[in-house]
Amino acid sequence: MFNQEFKKSFLDTFENVKTKETYSRIFKNSMTLETKLNKDLYNFSKAEINTFLKEYLVAKTKQSIRTYVSVISRYVYFANVQGVTDNTGEYVSKNQKYFFKYLNKETQIYLSKSEIDSIILSLVNAQDAFIISALFDGIEGTKVEELTRLKIQDIDVLSRVAKVKSKKGEREVSISKRTVDLALMANGEVEYYKKNGESEHERDTIELVENSPYILKPSNSRPSNEGYVSHYTVYNRLEMIKSLEEFEELKDALTTKNIMRSGMIYEASKIVQENGTLSLDDVKDICKKYNVRYVWSVNDFLNKDVVESIYGTLTKEAV
């Protein structure tokens, strides 16, 4: 990082590890331009901040722009309070929408871990959030049958393992603590809020089967003969999420296939971060976890170039 000690003093004001990681990544991106201009980010002019956002950060979503703007403005304000700059950060913080023009308009089909986190935090129903989290962890199956047939008793909370079932048999999937927590929350929900709680209809909730053993629960008004929801329910919920304005730029990525592939890329990013490379054996291990039969079928997206296009150049401190 450029002016490393000062930036570390700023990062030390935050206790949350994820916050520090997010801010640190932005500082690593700013280092090239700071070195070129021989000035710290806190002294950037309006034109230089424009250049940084347009050419160095290359945001893919409005949420990314908001995050970048928040980080920059808080850092500049911190530097102002410390007396090292006359800038206040107001230009950045008061003009978020101005920076939306710097969005990368290319179609985005894969999601980073932070984007998955942001989506899940924005969803009102655990029923919806569980779908995103479980797909990211590798639970899918033909017509998402591993998802729809999953019962709460199939989740081992302590070992964080899900025993998933499909017509092809059973298998075990290691899942994140978040997926475990969302499974418990989803199974406990008795109401489903339409349109993520933004419905304008008089009846804006759906009653769910209260004592269903399944994590994804059918509605009381339309009980399923099998007891579990159909694959159409999962697809319809994803379509609902796509329709939300805040996820407009991510709609091409919000499919069962692309969410699962995003999870595979995240697994690969951890390996690249640790080893600096991604071997064929590593790819085979990821395919096994995600129940992908043919390794050749992942060549287009499960590689170091795609990993670094999403997560940047990875070092042990980067993720």
Secondary structure, DSSP 8 states (H G I E B T S, - for coil): -TTHHHHHHHHTT---HHHHHHHHHHHHHHHHHHHHHTS-GGG--HHHHHHIIIIII--SSHHHHHHHHHHHHHHHHHHHHTTS-S--SHHHHT-TGGGGGG---S------HHHHHHHHHH-S-HHHHHHHHHHHHT---GGGHHHHT-BGGGEETTTTEEEEEETTEEEEEE--HHHHHHHHHHHH--EEEGGGGT--SS--EEEB-TT-SBSS--BSSS--SSSS--HHHHHHHHHHHHHSGGGGGGTTT-SHHHHHHHHHHHHHHHHHHHHSS--HHHHHHHHHHTT---GGGGTTTSSHHHHHHHH-S--TTT-
